[in-house]
């Protein structure tokens, strides 16, 4: 039956794509199979569900990135890339099972009617959304809607008795792909891009021009954790760094001839030092930008080997609003490198690639990365050796600091405890923060996360049974009462009572707990302090403030600043000396 499903899926996919121009013997075979299933199968079938299942099955056999999306998944995928959606314009989080407003979108519908950060939305259109364990997706469905429609909300506001009612007229809400832009020092600007969407190029250009007005001569472009997006957004951005007629990227496939993207105009930043930050989550469109900059020796790439997604997907809309994303070509950098990592060992193995990199030590040691000579290429200007076949290898490797990411820290983040604590703490001290720190500079200089705050976080964590000793327990298993009793009998020359054994075991447990807690807290505390300060900065100011704090503790960012401010080191990495 599985083969029947796959062949039926192939027939459906080919028919939808308009590729079946004639009834060959193979096509007649598929048509007969489809007819047999529809007219002779023993049970009644859900044709829609069957069609989706078999399309997914056939696409899964092709490559890791060809995929099928139903109507809802298609909408969710397109929204962040299109650059806007229709809704009320708030950033929210769930705090104690209540919708808590983190920020309102400047100029958006909620801000216009008076919704404020710190408000708790209790009801939406007479539906209770607080205290009922409603999913975030269900809440979003109630807040979003067509432009011009009304969202009637009831809000609990600190210091105000009863619920405050608002009627919010929904409107188009922008989704920004540029997280942060600021001057690192008097000569160096910083821009952080989280994806390549329809509005990314315009956002980037505006940020670049604003920084140029502030005296920017050098630029750090942060593409860490950037999973890609639209090809045109990436090529337009790369065009700003490259000279006229320089190749940015080309694509080619069995059914698609070579298609080139060429730098065609005078860019905004064709001179001046450039450093690009990448990591193992940098993929697709962001690898195109990084690859073009590296191949033309235009800037220094800093960080860790990128993800390695070099397959081009073409969206094929289906009549019901669903979509096939079919791989039609591969990306190639200007030096001819295909940056797509291998998937010959199967999709399951492909999906575990980052875990394999971690286990092999690649995220910590650059010499753990090996490329065959067959994948060797040379940059276009300075003839530096670069490699294809699995992402962009940086010019300067920055290892991941794995020691700080303890099990305790991972649990704090994964279970939402850290974020929940920061939201609650800021809400309790909102007026104090606003009065004391009118600017980011005042906040950055004057505010530090205290030991008392860390203790408060630990108290909240213990309520969810998250304690800082998970790793130590795994490495230091206590002996059982029987084992301890036998050891003491041998060492002491007599058999101690059960009460003595239990007491000693309890004492050992307490000491181990204390040691374990101290060990993990020593490793985790600096990271926690930085994260707490960054999250409070975000709520007090914006995402730029968040990254200004985060970057102060980022090894990759520190190295990028060091390289861009050291002419000799910068030129040596590009072999300009």
N, C-alpha and C positions, 0 to 999 in steps of 0.2 A: 504493500500500500504506500510505503514511503517513496518508492521510485515513481509510483503513479502520481503522487502529489508533486514531486519535483518536475516531472515532465509536464504536468498540467500547469505548474507555475511558469515554466519556460514558455509554454504556448501563450499564456496570458500576458507575460511580460513582453514578449515579442510583438504580440498583437497590439498592445497598448502603445508601444514605442513606434508603431507604424513601420516595422521592419519586415513584416510578412507580406511581401509583394506577390509571391506566387506559392502555389501548393506543391512543394517538392514531396518526395516520398517520405522524408522525415517529418514534414509538417502534416502530411495526411495521417501519419501514425499518431502524432500528438492530438490531432483533431478527433480521431477515432477514440482515443483514450478519454478525452474530455467528454465526448458524447456518451460513452459507456458509463462513466461515473454519474453523469447528470441523469441518465435515463434508466439505469439498471441496478444501481447500488441498493443494497438491502435496506438501509435506513435512510430516513430523511436527513438531509445535510443542511447545515447553515452555510450557504454558499459564500457569504461575505467573510465569515470567520475562516473557512477553508481557503479562500483565495488569499487572505492575508498570511495565513500560516505557510502556504506553499511558496508565496513570493519571498517571504523571509528565509525559507529554507534554501531556495535557489541562490539568493544573493549572498547568503552566508558561505556558500561554496566558492565564491569568486575571490574575495579579498577581505581584509579586515575593515574596510571603510565603505564598501557598497552596502546600502541599508534601505530598509522600508520604514516609513513613518506613517502612522494613521493620522487622521484629521487633527486630533488634539496635539499630538506630538509635532506635527508640521507647524502648527500655530506657535507652539512654545519655542521651537527652534528659530523661527523667523523673527519673532518679536525682538530679541536682543540685537540681532543683526540689522534689522530695519531701522533701529535707532529710536523707536517710540512705541508706546501703547496708549490705550485710552483708559483713563481711570481717575482717581482722586488726587494722586500726587503726594504720597507719603512713603517714608522709609520706616518700616516697623519691625518689631521683634515681639516674641511672646515672653512675657514676664509673669510668672505665677499664674499661668493659664489665662492671661489677659493680654489683649492686643495693646502694645505699648508703642507710642509714636516716638521714634528716634529723631527724625528730622522731617520737615516738610520741604518739598521741592520748591526752590525759590521761584516766585511768580506763578506757582501752580494753583489748582482749584482749592486745595485745603488751606494753603497759606492765605488766599484771598478772603476766605470766610472766617479766618481767625483760629484755625486749629493750630496748636502749639506743641513743640517738642515736650515730652513728658506727659501729654494727655493719654488717658486710657480709654480706648473705644470699647464701649460696653454692648451697644446694639447697632446693627446696620439694617435699615428698612424693616424695623420692628422684629428683627431676628436677633436673639441673644447670642453673642459671640464670645462672651467672657465666662469663664468657669464651667464650660461645657466640653472642654477638650476637643475643640474643633481643629481640624487640620489647617495648616497654613494655606494649602491650595484651595480649600473650601472658602476660607476667609477672603482670599484674593479674588475668587470668582464673584463674591458679593460686592467687593469694593470696585472692581473693574466693570466697565460697561461702555456702551456707545457714547461718543461725544455728544453732549447736550442733555443726556439723561441725568436724573437726580439720584443721589445717594443720601438718604436721611440717616444721620448718625447721632447717637447719644454718647456723650463723653463725660468721664469722671476726671475732674481737674483738681489738683492739690490746692487746698485753701478755699475751695468753692463748695458750698453745700448743695447736695443734689446733683442731678445730671444736667449737663448743658447740651442743648439740641442745636444741630447745624444741618443746613441743607446745602450739599456740595454739588455743583454742576460739573459733571465729569468733562474732561478735556483731553487733548493729546498730551502725553507726558514723555519728555525726552529720556532716553537711556544713554548715558555717557560711557564711552569706551576709554576715555582718558581719565585715569585715576588721580594723577598728581602732576603738577609742574611748579618748580620753584628754583631760585638761585641758590646753589650750594655755597658758592663764594662769589667774589666780585666778578670773576671771569667765567664761571662754569654753571650751566643750567642743567636741570634734570627733568625728564619727562617720562612718566610711567603710562604705558598703554596695556589694557587688559585683554583686548580682542580687536580684530579688524572688522568693523561694521560699516554700514552705509555712511555714517557721519564721522568716522575716525579721522579721515584725512583733513576735513575742515577743522575738527577739534585740534588736531596736531598742528596745523598751520597757524591757527590763532595763538596757541600756546607758544610756539616757536617765535612768532613775531613779538609777543608780549615780553618774552625773555630777552630777545634782541634789544628791545627798548631799555631793558634794565642793565644792559652791558654785556650780555652773553657773548663770549667768543668761542667757548668750547661747550660740548653737549654730551651728557650721559643719557642714553636712551635705554630705558629699562623694559625688556621684553620677557622677564621671568614670569613663569606661569601663564604666558599668553598662548592660548590654544589655537590661534589663527582666526580664520573668517574669510572675508571676501578678498579675492586675488587683486582686484582693481585698487582696493584700499592700500594693500601692501605695495603694489608697484608704484602708485602715486607717491607714497611716502618715500620709497627708495629713490625715486626720481629727484627728490629734493636734495639728496646727498651726492648724486652722481652727475658726471658731465654729459653733455649732449652726445647722442649716438652710442653711449655705452649700454651694452646688453644687461638687462635686469634679471630676466628669467626666460626660459622657453619651456613649452610643454609639447609632448609628443606621445602618441599612442598608435596602436595597430590600425584603427579606423580614423585617426586624427593626425594630419600632417603637422610638421613642426610649426609652432606658432610662437613668435617672439614678442616680448615686451621690451621696448627700447626707451632709454631716457631721451626725451625730446625737447626739453625746455631748460632754461637756466633755473637751477634750483635755489632754494632759500639758504641752503647750508652746504655748498660745494667745497668750501674751505673751512678751516678751523678744526681742531682736534675733536674726534668722535670716538666714544667708547660705548659698546652695546653689551648690556648684561643679559645673559641667557642661562637657562638651567634645563633639567631633564623634562620639564613640563612645557618648554618652549616648542611650539609645533606649527607645521603647515605654513600659513602666510607669514608668521613671524620668522620662520626659518628662511623664507624667500628673502626677506629684508636683510637678515643676518648674513646669508650666503652671498648676496650681491655686494654688500659692504666689504666682506672678507675677501672675495675673489678679486675685487678691484683695488685692494689694499687701501681702502678709503678710511678705515677705522679699525680699532682693536676690539676683538670679541673677548669678553671676560665671563667666567663662570664655569659651567659644566656642560658636557655634551648634550645637545638638544634631543628632542623626542625621536625625530626621524620619520615624519609623515610627509611623503613626497608624492602622494597620489591625488589626482584631480578628480573631484566628483561633479557631475552635471546633474542638477535637479530636474526630474521629469515629473511634472504634475499629473495626477490622475483625476478622472472625472469627479470623484466624490470629495475632492479636497485633500486627499492623502498624497504621498509623494514617494518616488524612488530616487535615491541618491546613488547614481551609478558611476563607478570609476571609469573614466574614458581616456586618461592620459597620465603621464608622470611629469613632475617638475624637474627641471635641470637648472643648476646654477650657471653663471656665465662661463665657468671653467669646464663645464660639461658634467659636473657631478650630479648623480641622482642621489638625493638625500633620504630616499625611502629605505627603511631598515627591512631586512628580510622577513618574509612570512612563509617561507617554504616548509617550516616544521609545523604549520597549522596555526589557526587563529588563537587557540587557547594558549599556546606557547608564546605567541606574539603579545597577547594581553599581559603576560607575566614578565615582559622584558624589563620593566623598571625594577621589579622585585629581584630579578636575576642580576641586574647591574648592582643593586645594593649588596646582595649576597656575595658577589665576586669582588666587592671592595671598590668598584669603579667610581662610586660617588665620593670616595674618600682619597683614592690614590690614582693619579693620572696614568701611572705606569701599568695599571691593570687593564687599560684600554689598548686593544691591538687591532690594527687594520692591515689587511693583506695588500701587498704591493700593487695588485691588479686594480685597486680602488684609488691609487695615487693620482693626484692632479696638481696643477701649479697655478698660483694666482697670476692675474693678467699683467700686472705691472712689475712687481718685485720678484716673481718666480718663486714664491714661498711654497713649500709642500703642504697640500691640504688633502683630505680624504673624503670620498663619498661612501655610500652604502650604509648609512645609519646615523643621520643627524649632522649637525654642525659641531665640529670640535673647536672649542675656544682657543684663542691665541695664548691666553693666560688662564690656567686651570685654578679654580678656587674650590677646595674640598668642602663638602657638607659637614657641619659641626654636629655629628650624630650624638655626641655625649650629652648634649643638653636636652634632647628630645626623649625624655624618660617615659616609661609607661604611665607614670603619674600625670605628666604634662599632657600626653596624648589623651588620656581619659578625661582630664579637665576640659579640653577643647571639644572632644567628640561628644561628650554628654551635655555640652552647652553651659557648664558650670562657670567657666571663666567669663564668658560673654554675659551671662545672667548677673554675675556679681558686679561687673563693671557698669552695666546699665543701672542696677539698683543703687550702687554707690554714687554714681553721678547724679541720679535723680534726687537722692537725699541731700546732696551738696550743690545742686544746680546754681542757686542764687549766689552762694559763696564763691563758686568758681568764676561766674560771670563778672562778679564785682572785683575779685582779686586779680584775674588774669584777662584783661581786655584784649591782649594780643597773643599770638602764638609765642613770640619771643619771650614775653613775660612768663607764660606758662612753662615753656621749655626750661627756662633758667630757674624758676621759682618752685616748681612742683616736683616732688619725688615720691615714689611709692614707699610707704613706711612699713616697718615690720608689723605694726598693728594691722595694716590692711592685708598683709600676707596671712596673718593669723585669722582674720575674719574670713578670708577665702578658704583657708583650711577647714574652718568650722563648717562652712557651707558645703564643702566637698565631702566631709565626713557624713553629712546627712544622706548623701547618695552613695555612701560606702566607697568613696574614692579616697584612698590614703597613700601617702608617698613612701610606700615600701614594697610595691609589687615586684620590682626587679630584684631587690635584695632577697625577698622570700624565695624567688625562683632559684637563686644561686646558693642559698644557705638554708637548706631544709633541716629542721630540728629533728633530733633523734626521738624515738618513741620512749615512753616510760619504761618499757621492758629493756630497751637498749641502754638507757641511762642507768637503770638499776644494775644491769650486768657490769657496766663499766665501773661504777662506783664500788661494787663488791670487789672487783679485781684491784682497783687502786687503793681502797681503804682497808681491805683485808677482812671486812665483815659486810653483811647484807643490811643496808639501811631500810628503815620502815617505808611503807608506801606514802605516808604523809610527807616524809623528808624528800622523797623522789619527786612528788607532785610540786612541792614548794620550790625545789631547785629547777625543775622544768619551767615553772611559771616565771622564776627569776631570769632564766636564760631567755625565755620568750620576750620579756620586757626589755632586756638589754639588746636583743636582736632588733626588736621593733624600733628602739631608740636609735641604734646605729643605722638601720635601714632608712629611717625617716631623715636623719641628718645627711646621709650619703645622697639620697635623691634630692633633698632640698638644696644642698650645696650646688648640685649640678643644675637644678631647675630654676632656682630663685632669680638669677639675673634675667633669664628669659621671661619669667612671669612678670617681673617688675617692668620690663620693656613693653610687654604686651598690654599690661594694665594701663600704663601711661599712654600708649598709642590709642587704645580704645576710648579712653576718656578724652584724648585730644580730638578724636574723630567726632564724638558727640558734642564737644564744646565748640569746635570749629568746622572742619570738613575732612575729606579723604586726603587732601594734601598734607594736612597736619598729621594725620595718621602715619603716612609714609615718611614724613620727616623724622618722626620718632623711631619708627621701625628701622629706617636706614642707618640710624646712629649705632645700631647693634648688628648690622649686616656686614659680614666679611666681604661679600662680593662688591657691595657699594663702596666700602672703605678702600678696597683694592682699585676699583674704577677711579675714585678720586685721586688716589696716589699716582696711578699711571697717567692720568690726564694732566696732572700738575707737574709731571717729571718729563721734560722734553726728551732727555736721553733715553729713558726707559721706554717711552712711547715709540720713538723712532727705531729703537733696537728691536722691539716686538714686530714692527712692520718692515724691518730690515732696510731702513732708510739710511743707515749710517754708512 
